[in-house]
Amino acid sequence: MSLTFSFESRFSVPVETLFGWHEQPAALERLNLPWAPFRIIRSSRSIQNGSTVELAIPLIGPFTKRMKVVHEGYEKGKRFQDRQISGPFGSWLHTHSFRADAENYSILDDTISYSLPFFVPNTRLATAMIESELRRTFWYRHQIVSRDLESNTPSPAHLSFAITGSSGLVGQSLIPFLSVRGHRIVRVLRSPITSSHALWNPKTGELQTEPLEGVDALVHLAGENIAQGFWTKEKKERIRASRVDGTRRLVSALKTMKNPPKTLIMASAIGLYGPHRSEEVDESSERGDGFLADVVEEWESAAKDAEELGIRVVCLRFGVILSARGGALATMLLPFKGGVGGPLGRGDQSMNWTSIEDVIRVIERAALDSTFSGPYNVVTPSTVTNEQFTKTLGSLLKRPTFLRVPAAVLKATLGEMAEQLLLASTKVVPQRLVASGFKFTDPTVESCLRMQLGCPPLDIAG
């Protein structure tokens, strides 16, 4: 039995612009779902007739199912189709239709004709479950397209970016975003894959500089994960070495280049401020106390040495980056989904957060806008307490959140890391970012979590 699902949205861009976005080779990666990401096994990176894509689709836990589709029915500016060759469905034909709607507006309609796998009973419940997944999928995808086409910098100059730490949480989202925006990417890796990548050994400082000559921006994201594992003496040394020593060696290598990057954008942290329970802090505030404050101060100082080369240095002080693909939110999801999530300690500590979507947009803005220089707090203006965040997450997951985790338990199991990252309270204000005119795409924690978890508002019918 053949079934049909459709989802339609209106965009405030000409139809040629909307269609052109989908023709970008990285468009499929950009549309990957954060709560259930697929893996691209092979791709022609084209929507022209005859091109193919093979994906590993997540099912339950670690289990995946391969799906191979071929593109057909291509009409430039009007439509293209994906037809399943092999995969989880009995049949699958996805038609992407584009049409103009008044001047400088356009409509995207995603219509899928499909039949259920042979092992799934053809019942109303099975159909409802699949259509629910399709609805949240295409709501998310249309939101991403809309945000990219109607963002802070709708018509960017095409730049070249070199990126360290590109396989990390930020890098995985940043590369597809910059690619669909028309920028050129050079990944800086320990083991280069192709000639378009650059070799870098952060422990020795050895850097293959040729691919980096003349790039517009070097985005430095590499570093030991500070939120993972007990802060032993060895762990703290790895954190410091990967950030301070790694950055110092990177800047030293830049000094050997004939045409070094014009801008160095460095991932930093709001840990510089330490705990300030009763007052707000901004970029002009003095540093605080503690291990993280020491590391961040040395870290940023190492990056600022690049200014001697005439490089514009931007230090992005990140708060908690919310992404279902990894980091703090991904760690929380399992206990929350199991109904055992709850506030940490008293729950009244401030949580300075930002969405992964706003992080990647700030990075692009920092490269494009020559007025960006020095430190910027990358957190949303709408700070929430840990308890407020907990209640919002539990509400969207439809799970209880009454099981509070005592501070003593956190300190006993995670030690200093719990004290500085989970229980300390500091209200950080993104004063310079707001003054720059940056518009947050996820201004509230609810809007961010809806995107990351695929929870469309109730009035979204498709």
HULIN-V742070 format. One record per residue. N is the residue number from 1. RES is the residue in three letters. SS is DSSP state (A for helix, B for strand, O for the rest). NEAR is the number of other C-alpha atoms within 12 Angstrom. D_FIRST is the distance of its C-alpha to the first C-alpha in Angstrom with 2 decimals. Layout:
n=N res=RES ss=SS near=NEAR d_first=D_FIRST
n=N res=RES ss=SS near=NEAR d_first=D_FIRST
This chain:
n=1 res=MET ss=O near=18 d_first=0.00
n=2 res=SER ss=O near=17 d_first=3.81
n=3 res=LEU ss=B near=26 d_first=6.54
n=4 res=THR ss=B near=23 d_first=10.20
n=5 res=PHE ss=B near=29 d_first=13.48
n=6 res=SER ss=B near=28 d_first=16.96
n=7 res=PHE ss=B near=30 d_first=20.47
n=8 res=GLU ss=B near=27 d_first=23.59
n=9 res=SER ss=B near=33 d_first=27.29
n=10 res=ARG ss=B near=29 d_first=30.63
n=11 res=PHE ss=B near=32 d_first=33.26
n=12 res=SER ss=O near=26 d_first=36.97
n=13 res=VAL ss=O near=32 d_first=37.30
n=14 res=PRO ss=O near=25 d_first=37.06
n=15 res=VAL ss=A near=30 d_first=33.76
n=16 res=GLU ss=A near=28 d_first=35.54
n=17 res=THR ss=A near=33 d_first=36.38
n=18 res=LEU ss=A near=41 d_first=32.88
n=19 res=PHE ss=A near=32 d_first=31.43
n=20 res=GLY ss=A near=26 d_first=34.39
n=21 res=TRP ss=A near=36 d_first=33.70
n=22 res=HIS ss=A near=40 d_first=30.28
n=23 res=GLU ss=A near=30 d_first=32.08
n=24 res=GLN ss=O near=28 d_first=34.35
n=25 res=PRO ss=O near=28 d_first=33.95
n=26 res=ALA ss=O near=32 d_first=33.90
n=27 res=ALA ss=A near=31 d_first=31.33
n=28 res=LEU ss=A near=32 d_first=28.58
n=29 res=GLU ss=A near=31 d_first=31.14
n=30 res=ARG ss=A near=36 d_first=32.19
n=31 res=LEU ss=O near=35 d_first=28.69
n=32 res=ASN ss=O near=34 d_first=28.44
n=33 res=LEU ss=O near=33 d_first=27.70
n=34 res=PRO ss=O near=38 d_first=30.86
n=35 res=TRP ss=O near=29 d_first=29.28
n=36 res=ALA ss=O near=29 d_first=26.86
n=37 res=PRO ss=O near=29 d_first=28.30
n=38 res=PHE ss=O near=28 d_first=26.69
n=39 res=ARG ss=B near=24 d_first=29.00
n=40 res=ILE ss=B near=27 d_first=29.13
n=41 res=ILE ss=B near=19 d_first=29.76
n=42 res=ARG ss=B near=20 d_first=30.13
n=43 res=SER ss=B near=25 d_first=29.83
n=44 res=SER ss=O near=24 d_first=31.08
n=45 res=ARG ss=O near=25 d_first=31.80
n=46 res=SER ss=O near=27 d_first=30.73
n=47 res=ILE ss=O near=36 d_first=27.87
n=48 res=GLN ss=O near=24 d_first=29.07
n=49 res=ASN ss=O near=22 d_first=26.94
n=50 res=GLY ss=O near=21 d_first=26.71
n=51 res=SER ss=O near=25 d_first=27.68
n=52 res=THR ss=B near=27 d_first=25.79
n=53 res=VAL ss=B near=33 d_first=25.50
n=54 res=GLU ss=B near=28 d_first=25.04
n=55 res=LEU ss=B near=29 d_first=24.77
n=56 res=ALA ss=B near=26 d_first=25.22
n=57 res=ILE ss=B near=25 d_first=22.87
n=58 res=PRO ss=B near=22 d_first=24.37
n=59 res=LEU ss=O near=16 d_first=22.65
n=60 res=ILE ss=O near=9 d_first=25.20
n=61 res=GLY ss=O near=10 d_first=28.93
n=62 res=PRO ss=O near=12 d_first=29.96
n=63 res=PHE ss=O near=12 d_first=26.71
n=64 res=THR ss=B near=19 d_first=24.74
n=65 res=LYS ss=B near=22 d_first=21.88
n=66 res=ARG ss=B near=24 d_first=22.39
n=67 res=MET ss=B near=31 d_first=20.17
n=68 res=LYS ss=B near=30 d_first=21.26
n=69 res=VAL ss=B near=33 d_first=20.36
n=70 res=VAL ss=B near=33 d_first=22.01
n=71 res=HIS ss=B near=31 d_first=23.14
n=72 res=GLU ss=B near=25 d_first=22.77
n=73 res=GLY ss=B near=23 d_first=23.10
n=74 res=TYR ss=B near=24 d_first=26.34
n=75 res=GLU ss=B near=21 d_first=28.43
n=76 res=LYS ss=O near=24 d_first=31.32
n=77 res=GLY ss=O near=26 d_first=31.48
n=78 res=LYS ss=O near=26 d_first=28.19
n=79 res=ARG ss=B near=32 d_first=25.14
n=80 res=PHE ss=B near=32 d_first=23.78
n=81 res=GLN ss=B near=34 d_first=20.42
n=82 res=ASP ss=B near=36 d_first=19.38
n=83 res=ARG ss=B near=33 d_first=16.89
n=84 res=GLN ss=B near=29 d_first=16.20
n=85 res=ILE ss=B near=24 d_first=18.02
n=86 res=SER ss=B near=23 d_first=17.82
n=87 res=GLY ss=O near=27 d_first=17.07
n=88 res=PRO ss=O near=26 d_first=15.33
n=89 res=PHE ss=O near=29 d_first=11.74
n=90 res=GLY ss=O near=24 d_first=9.37
n=91 res=SER ss=B near=26 d_first=9.81
n=92 res=TRP ss=B near=31 d_first=11.92
n=93 res=LEU ss=B near=32 d_first=13.79
n=94 res=HIS ss=B near=30 d_first=16.38
n=95 res=THR ss=B near=32 d_first=18.53
n=96 res=HIS ss=B near=37 d_first=21.94
n=97 res=SER ss=B near=32 d_first=23.55
n=98 res=PHE ss=B near=35 d_first=27.24
n=99 res=ARG ss=B near=30 d_first=29.40
n=100 res=ALA ss=B near=25 d_first=32.93
n=101 res=ASP ss=O near=19 d_first=33.67
n=102 res=ALA ss=O near=14 d_first=37.36
n=103 res=GLU ss=O near=14 d_first=40.05
n=104 res=ASN ss=O near=17 d_first=39.33
n=105 res=TYR ss=O near=23 d_first=36.02
n=106 res=SER ss=B near=28 d_first=32.49
n=107 res=ILE ss=B near=33 d_first=28.84
n=108 res=LEU ss=B near=41 d_first=26.22
n=109 res=ASP ss=B near=32 d_first=22.55
n=110 res=ASP ss=B near=32 d_first=20.00
n=111 res=THR ss=B near=30 d_first=16.47
n=112 res=ILE ss=B near=30 d_first=13.62
n=113 res=SER ss=B near=26 d_first=10.26
n=114 res=TYR ss=B near=28 d_first=8.41
n=115 res=SER ss=B near=28 d_first=5.88
n=116 res=LEU ss=O near=27 d_first=7.76
n=117 res=PRO ss=O near=21 d_first=10.44
n=118 res=PHE ss=O near=13 d_first=10.58
n=119 res=PHE ss=O near=12 d_first=13.40
n=120 res=VAL ss=O near=18 d_first=11.95
n=121 res=PRO ss=O near=14 d_first=11.02
n=122 res=ASN ss=O near=19 d_first=8.07
n=123 res=THR ss=O near=15 d_first=10.91
n=124 res=ARG ss=A near=14 d_first=12.47
n=125 res=LEU ss=A near=12 d_first=14.96
n=126 res=ALA ss=A near=18 d_first=12.86
n=127 res=THR ss=A near=23 d_first=11.15
n=128 res=ALA ss=A near=17 d_first=14.72
n=129 res=MET ss=A near=16 d_first=16.31
n=130 res=ILE ss=A near=25 d_first=14.39
n=131 res=GLU ss=A near=28 d_first=14.96
n=132 res=SER ss=A near=25 d_first=18.51
n=133 res=GLU ss=A near=23 d_first=19.08
n=134 res=LEU ss=A near=30 d_first=17.85
n=135 res=ARG ss=A near=30 d_first=20.11
n=136 res=ARG ss=A near=32 d_first=23.11
n=137 res=THR ss=A near=34 d_first=22.60
n=138 res=PHE ss=A near=37 d_first=22.69
n=139 res=TRP ss=A near=38 d_first=25.36
n=140 res=TYR ss=A near=36 d_first=27.47
n=141 res=ARG ss=A near=33 d_first=26.95
n=142 res=HIS ss=A near=37 d_first=27.88
n=143 res=GLN ss=A near=35 d_first=30.85
n=144 res=ILE ss=A near=38 d_first=32.02
n=145 res=VAL ss=A near=36 d_first=31.87
n=146 res=SER ss=A near=30 d_first=33.71
n=147 res=ARG ss=A near=32 d_first=36.33
n=148 res=ASP ss=A near=38 d_first=36.99
n=149 res=LEU ss=A near=32 d_first=37.43
n=150 res=GLU ss=O near=26 d_first=39.45
n=151 res=SER ss=O near=29 d_first=41.47
n=152 res=ASN ss=O near=27 d_first=45.21
n=153 res=THR ss=O near=25 d_first=45.85
n=154 res=PRO ss=O near=22 d_first=43.41
n=155 res=SER ss=O near=20 d_first=45.17
n=156 res=PRO ss=O near=24 d_first=46.64
n=157 res=ALA ss=O near=18 d_first=49.00
n=158 res=HIS ss=O near=22 d_first=47.49
n=159 res=LEU ss=O near=29 d_first=49.30
n=160 res=SER ss=B near=33 d_first=49.41
n=161 res=PHE ss=B near=44 d_first=48.80
n=162 res=ALA ss=B near=45 d_first=49.85
n=163 res=ILE ss=B near=44 d_first=48.28
n=164 res=THR ss=B near=45 d_first=49.52
n=165 res=GLY ss=O near=35 d_first=47.38
n=166 res=SER ss=O near=30 d_first=44.28
n=167 res=SER ss=O near=23 d_first=42.14
n=168 res=GLY ss=O near=26 d_first=42.88
n=169 res=LEU ss=A near=33 d_first=41.06
n=170 res=VAL ss=A near=40 d_first=42.39
n=171 res=GLY ss=A near=35 d_first=42.29
n=172 res=GLN ss=A near=31 d_first=38.59
n=173 res=SER ss=A near=39 d_first=37.82
n=174 res=LEU ss=A near=38 d_first=40.82
n=175 res=ILE ss=A near=37 d_first=40.20
n=176 res=PRO ss=A near=32 d_first=36.77
n=177 res=PHE ss=A near=41 d_first=38.14
n=178 res=LEU ss=A near=43 d_first=41.31
n=179 res=SER ss=A near=33 d_first=39.51
n=180 res=VAL ss=A near=34 d_first=37.19
n=181 res=ARG ss=O near=39 d_first=40.36
n=182 res=GLY ss=O near=27 d_first=41.93
n=183 res=HIS ss=O near=29 d_first=44.38
n=184 res=ARG ss=B near=29 d_first=45.39
n=185 res=ILE ss=B near=34 d_first=45.13
n=186 res=VAL ss=B near=39 d_first=47.47
n=187 res=ARG ss=B near=40 d_first=46.60
n=188 res=VAL ss=B near=38 d_first=49.72
n=189 res=LEU ss=B near=32 d_first=48.94
n=190 res=ARG ss=O near=24 d_first=50.88
n=191 res=SER ss=O near=17 d_first=49.20
n=192 res=PRO ss=O near=20 d_first=48.37
n=193 res=ILE ss=O near=13 d_first=45.31
n=194 res=THR ss=O near=13 d_first=46.13
n=195 res=SER ss=O near=16 d_first=49.12
n=196 res=SER ss=O near=22 d_first=47.73
n=197 res=HIS ss=O near=27 d_first=48.24
n=198 res=ALA ss=B near=30 d_first=51.60
n=199 res=LEU ss=B near=29 d_first=53.06
n=200 res=TRP ss=B near=33 d_first=54.61
n=201 res=ASN ss=O near=26 d_first=56.24
n=202 res=PRO ss=O near=34 d_first=56.89
n=203 res=LYS ss=O near=21 d_first=59.28
n=204 res=THR ss=O near=19 d_first=61.59
n=205 res=GLY ss=O near=25 d_first=60.95
n=206 res=GLU ss=O near=23 d_first=60.24
n=207 res=LEU ss=B near=32 d_first=58.13
n=208 res=GLN ss=O near=29 d_first=57.03
n=209 res=THR ss=O near=34 d_first=58.13
n=210 res=GLU ss=A near=25 d_first=57.45
n=211 res=PRO ss=A near=32 d_first=53.77
n=212 res=LEU ss=A near=39 d_first=54.94
n=213 res=GLU ss=O near=26 d_first=57.73
n=214 res=GLY ss=O near=23 d_first=57.37
n=215 res=VAL ss=O near=32 d_first=54.12
n=216 res=ASP ss=O near=34 d_first=53.99
n=217 res=ALA ss=B near=41 d_first=52.97
n=218 res=LEU ss=B near=49 d_first=52.99
n=219 res=VAL ss=B near=46 d_first=50.73
n=220 res=HIS ss=B near=44 d_first=52.05
n=221 res=LEU ss=O near=42 d_first=49.52
n=222 res=ALA ss=O near=40 d_first=50.60
n=223 res=GLY ss=O near=35 d_first=52.02
n=224 res=GLU ss=O near=26 d_first=51.81
n=225 res=ASN ss=O near=26 d_first=49.41
n=226 res=ILE ss=O near=35 d_first=51.74
n=227 res=ALA ss=O near=30 d_first=49.25
n=228 res=GLN ss=O near=20 d_first=48.47
n=229 res=GLY ss=O near=20 d_first=50.81
n=230 res=PHE ss=O near=23 d_first=54.25
n=231 res=TRP ss=O near=29 d_first=56.89
n=232 res=THR ss=O near=17 d_first=59.27
n=233 res=LYS ss=A near=15 d_first=62.18
n=234 res=GLU ss=A near=13 d_first=60.33
n=235 res=LYS ss=A near=21 d_first=57.13
n=236 res=LYS ss=A near=28 d_first=59.21
n=237 res=GLU ss=A near=20 d_first=60.97
n=238 res=ARG ss=A near=23 d_first=57.66
n=239 res=ILE ss=A near=33 d_first=56.53
n=240 res=ARG ss=A near=32 d_first=59.81
n=241 res=ALA ss=A near=28 d_first=60.08
n=242 res=SER ss=A near=34 d_first=56.57
n=243 res=ARG ss=A near=41 d_first=57.12
n=244 res=VAL ss=A near=37 d_first=60.84
n=245 res=ASP ss=A near=31 d_first=61.86
n=246 res=GLY ss=A near=36 d_first=58.64
n=247 res=THR ss=A near=45 d_first=59.08
n=248 res=ARG ss=A near=31 d_first=62.79
n=249 res=ARG ss=A near=28 d_first=62.16
n=250 res=LEU ss=A near=45 d_first=59.50
n=251 res=VAL ss=A near=40 d_first=61.95
n=252 res=SER ss=A near=27 d_first=64.69
n=253 res=ALA ss=A near=30 d_first=62.54
n=254 res=LEU ss=A near=37 d_first=61.93
n=255 res=LYS ss=O near=24 d_first=65.71
n=256 res=THR ss=O near=22 d_first=65.79
n=257 res=MET ss=O near=23 d_first=63.51
n=258 res=LYS ss=O near=16 d_first=64.88
n=259 res=ASN ss=O near=22 d_first=62.18
n=260 res=PRO ss=O near=32 d_first=60.61
n=261 res=PRO ss=O near=40 d_first=57.64
n=262 res=LYS ss=O near=35 d_first=58.56
n=263 res=THR ss=B near=45 d_first=56.93
n=264 res=LEU ss=B near=47 d_first=56.37
n=265 res=ILE ss=B near=47 d_first=53.74
n=266 res=MET ss=B near=48 d_first=54.09
n=267 res=ALA ss=B near=44 d_first=51.94
n=268 res=SER ss=B near=41 d_first=54.38
n=269 res=ALA ss=B near=40 d_first=54.13
n=270 res=ILE ss=A near=48 d_first=55.32
n=271 res=GLY ss=A near=41 d_first=56.91
n=272 res=LEU ss=A near=40 d_first=60.02
n=273 res=TYR ss=A near=40 d_first=60.83
n=274 res=GLY ss=O near=33 d_first=60.90
n=275 res=PRO ss=O near=32 d_first=60.65
n=276 res=HIS ss=B near=26 d_first=61.82
n=277 res=ARG ss=B near=20 d_first=60.72
n=278 res=SER ss=B near=14 d_first=62.76
n=279 res=GLU ss=B near=16 d_first=62.58
n=280 res=GLU ss=B near=24 d_first=60.27
n=281 res=VAL ss=B near=31 d_first=60.60
n=282 res=ASP ss=O near=28 d_first=59.86
n=283 res=GLU ss=O near=30 d_first=60.59
n=284 res=SER ss=O near=18 d_first=64.32
n=285 res=SER ss=O near=23 d_first=64.59
n=286 res=GLU ss=O near=18 d_first=66.56
n=287 res=ARG ss=O near=25 d_first=64.96
n=288 res=GLY ss=O near=24 d_first=64.65
n=289 res=ASP ss=O near=19 d_first=65.48
n=290 res=GLY ss=O near=22 d_first=63.68
n=291 res=PHE ss=A near=30 d_first=62.17
n=292 res=LEU ss=A near=34 d_first=59.37
n=293 res=ALA ss=A near=26 d_first=61.83
n=294 res=ASP ss=A near=25 d_first=64.04
n=295 res=VAL ss=A near=36 d_first=61.23
n=296 res=VAL ss=A near=40 d_first=59.87
n=297 res=GLU ss=A near=31 d_first=63.40
n=298 res=GLU ss=A near=28 d_first=64.09
n=299 res=TRP ss=A near=39 d_first=60.63
n=300 res=GLU ss=A near=39 d_first=61.04
n=301 res=SER ss=A near=26 d_first=64.65
n=302 res=ALA ss=A near=31 d_first=63.58
n=303 res=ALA ss=A near=41 d_first=61.15
n=304 res=LYS ss=A near=31 d_first=63.79
n=305 res=ASP ss=A near=27 d_first=66.00
n=306 res=ALA ss=A near=35 d_first=63.77
n=307 res=GLU ss=A near=26 d_first=65.36
n=308 res=GLU ss=A near=16 d_first=68.48
n=309 res=LEU ss=A near=24 d_first=66.55
n=310 res=GLY ss=O near=17 d_first=65.70
n=311 res=ILE ss=O near=30 d_first=62.13
n=312 res=ARG ss=B near=33 d_first=60.64
n=313 res=VAL ss=B near=38 d_first=59.52
n=314 res=VAL ss=B near=43 d_first=56.91
n=315 res=CYS ss=B near=42 d_first=56.43
n=316 res=LEU ss=B near=43 d_first=53.21
n=317 res=ARG ss=B near=42 d_first=53.76
n=318 res=PHE ss=B near=40 d_first=50.34
n=319 res=GLY ss=O near=39 d_first=49.63
n=320 res=VAL ss=B near=40 d_first=46.63
n=321 res=ILE ss=B near=38 d_first=43.74
n=322 res=LEU ss=B near=44 d_first=40.47
n=323 res=SER ss=B near=39 d_first=37.46
n=324 res=ALA ss=O near=33 d_first=34.67
n=325 res=ARG ss=O near=31 d_first=35.00
n=326 res=GLY ss=B near=30 d_first=38.43
n=327 res=GLY ss=A near=25 d_first=41.81
n=328 res=ALA ss=A near=27 d_first=42.66
n=329 res=LEU ss=A near=34 d_first=39.32
n=330 res=ALA ss=A near=25 d_first=37.36
n=331 res=THR ss=A near=18 d_first=40.07
n=332 res=MET ss=A near=28 d_first=39.79
n=333 res=LEU ss=A near=30 d_first=36.04
n=334 res=LEU ss=A near=21 d_first=35.99
n=335 res=PRO ss=A near=23 d_first=38.66
n=336 res=PHE ss=A near=30 d_first=37.40
n=337 res=LYS ss=A near=23 d_first=33.84
n=338 res=GLY ss=O near=17 d_first=35.53
n=339 res=GLY ss=O near=22 d_first=37.45
n=340 res=VAL ss=O near=21 d_first=40.81
n=341 res=GLY ss=O near=32 d_first=41.41
n=342 res=GLY ss=B near=32 d_first=44.43
n=343 res=PRO ss=O near=35 d_first=47.36
n=344 res=LEU ss=B near=36 d_first=49.74
n=345 res=GLY ss=O near=26 d_first=53.32
n=346 res=ARG ss=O near=23 d_first=54.45
n=347 res=GLY ss=O near=28 d_first=51.46
n=348 res=ASP ss=O near=26 d_first=53.72
n=349 res=GLN ss=O near=32 d_first=53.98
n=350 res=SER ss=B near=36 d_first=52.73
n=351 res=MET ss=B near=40 d_first=49.58
n=352 res=ASN ss=O near=39 d_first=49.90
n=353 res=TRP ss=B near=45 d_first=46.43
n=354 res=THR ss=B near=44 d_first=44.58
n=355 res=SER ss=B near=43 d_first=41.01
n=356 res=ILE ss=A near=42 d_first=40.16
n=357 res=GLU ss=A near=45 d_first=39.11
n=358 res=ASP ss=A near=39 d_first=42.62
n=359 res=VAL ss=A near=41 d_first=44.27
n=360 res=ILE ss=A near=41 d_first=42.88
n=361 res=ARG ss=A near=39 d_first=43.82
n=362 res=VAL ss=A near=47 d_first=47.32
n=363 res=ILE ss=A near=44 d_first=47.74
n=364 res=GLU ss=A near=44 d_first=46.85
n=365 res=ARG ss=A near=35 d_first=49.14
n=366 res=ALA ss=A near=41 d_first=51.95
n=367 res=ALA ss=A near=40 d_first=51.79
n=368 res=LEU ss=A near=32 d_first=51.63
n=369 res=ASP ss=O near=28 d_first=54.23
n=370 res=SER ss=O near=21 d_first=57.71
n=371 res=THR ss=O near=18 d_first=59.02
n=372 res=PHE ss=O near=28 d_first=57.10
n=373 res=SER ss=O near=28 d_first=59.62
n=374 res=GLY ss=B near=31 d_first=60.50
n=375 res=PRO ss=B near=36 d_first=58.64
n=376 res=TYR ss=B near=43 d_first=55.63
n=377 res=ASN ss=B near=41 d_first=54.09
n=378 res=VAL ss=B near=45 d_first=50.31
n=379 res=VAL ss=O near=47 d_first=49.25
n=380 res=THR ss=O near=42 d_first=47.83
n=381 res=PRO ss=O near=34 d_first=50.41
n=382 res=SER ss=O near=28 d_first=48.56
n=383 res=THR ss=O near=31 d_first=49.80
n=384 res=VAL ss=B near=30 d_first=48.49
n=385 res=THR ss=B near=29 d_first=49.91
n=386 res=ASN ss=A near=35 d_first=48.22
n=387 res=GLU ss=A near=29 d_first=47.56
n=388 res=GLN ss=A near=26 d_first=45.97
n=389 res=PHE ss=A near=37 d_first=43.67
n=390 res=THR ss=A near=40 d_first=42.81
n=391 res=LYS ss=A near=29 d_first=41.93
n=392 res=THR ss=A near=28 d_first=39.71
n=393 res=LEU ss=A near=38 d_first=37.80
n=394 res=GLY ss=A near=32 d_first=37.46
n=395 res=SER ss=A near=24 d_first=36.29
n=396 res=LEU ss=A near=29 d_first=33.45
n=397 res=LEU ss=A near=28 d_first=32.40
n=398 res=LYS ss=O near=17 d_first=32.93
n=399 res=ARG ss=O near=23 d_first=35.45
n=400 res=PRO ss=O near=23 d_first=39.09
n=401 res=THR ss=O near=31 d_first=41.91
n=402 res=PHE ss=B near=19 d_first=45.03
n=403 res=LEU ss=O near=23 d_first=45.94
n=404 res=ARG ss=O near=25 d_first=48.69
n=405 res=VAL ss=B near=27 d_first=49.80
n=406 res=PRO ss=O near=19 d_first=53.62
n=407 res=ALA ss=A near=25 d_first=55.52
n=408 res=ALA ss=A near=18 d_first=57.60
n=409 res=VAL ss=A near=17 d_first=54.58
n=410 res=LEU ss=A near=24 d_first=53.41
n=411 res=LYS ss=A near=23 d_first=56.94
n=412 res=ALA ss=A near=16 d_first=57.32
n=413 res=THR ss=A near=17 d_first=54.09
n=414 res=LEU ss=A near=23 d_first=53.95
n=415 res=GLY ss=O near=23 d_first=57.58
n=416 res=GLU ss=A near=28 d_first=58.70
n=417 res=MET ss=A near=30 d_first=55.19
n=418 res=ALA ss=A near=28 d_first=54.21
n=419 res=GLU ss=A near=30 d_first=57.35
n=420 res=GLN ss=A near=32 d_first=56.94
n=421 res=LEU ss=A near=39 d_first=53.17
n=422 res=LEU ss=A near=38 d_first=51.82
n=423 res=LEU ss=A near=35 d_first=54.73
n=424 res=ALA ss=O near=35 d_first=56.95
n=425 res=SER ss=O near=34 d_first=56.63
n=426 res=THR ss=B near=36 d_first=57.26
n=427 res=LYS ss=B near=36 d_first=56.05
n=428 res=VAL ss=B near=43 d_first=55.61
n=429 res=VAL ss=O near=34 d_first=55.60
n=430 res=PRO ss=O near=37 d_first=54.12
n=431 res=GLN ss=A near=24 d_first=57.07
n=432 res=ARG ss=A near=31 d_first=57.21
n=433 res=LEU ss=A near=37 d_first=53.48
n=434 res=VAL ss=A near=22 d_first=53.47
n=435 res=ALA ss=A near=16 d_first=56.66
n=436 res=SER ss=O near=21 d_first=55.02
n=437 res=GLY ss=O near=17 d_first=52.49
n=438 res=PHE ss=O near=31 d_first=49.47
n=439 res=LYS ss=O near=25 d_first=46.57
n=440 res=PHE ss=O near=32 d_first=44.44
n=441 res=THR ss=O near=30 d_first=40.69
n=442 res=ASP ss=O near=32 d_first=40.31
n=443 res=PRO ss=O near=25 d_first=43.31
n=444 res=THR ss=O near=26 d_first=42.36
n=445 res=VAL ss=A near=39 d_first=41.23
n=446 res=GLU ss=A near=33 d_first=38.32
n=447 res=SER ss=A near=29 d_first=37.02
n=448 res=CYS ss=A near=36 d_first=37.44
n=449 res=LEU ss=A near=39 d_first=35.68
n=450 res=ARG ss=A near=33 d_first=32.73
n=451 res=MET ss=A near=39 d_first=32.25
n=452 res=GLN ss=A near=41 d_first=32.85
n=453 res=LEU ss=A near=35 d_first=30.61
n=454 res=GLY ss=O near=36 d_first=27.78
n=455 res=CYS ss=O near=32 d_first=28.64
n=456 res=PRO ss=O near=29 d_first=28.09
n=457 res=PRO ss=O near=19 d_first=30.07
n=458 res=LEU ss=O near=14 d_first=28.52
n=459 res=ASP ss=O near=9 d_first=28.64
n=460 res=ILE ss=O near=20 d_first=26.26
n=461 res=ALA ss=O near=18 d_first=23.08
n=462 res=GLY ss=O near=27 d_first=21.63
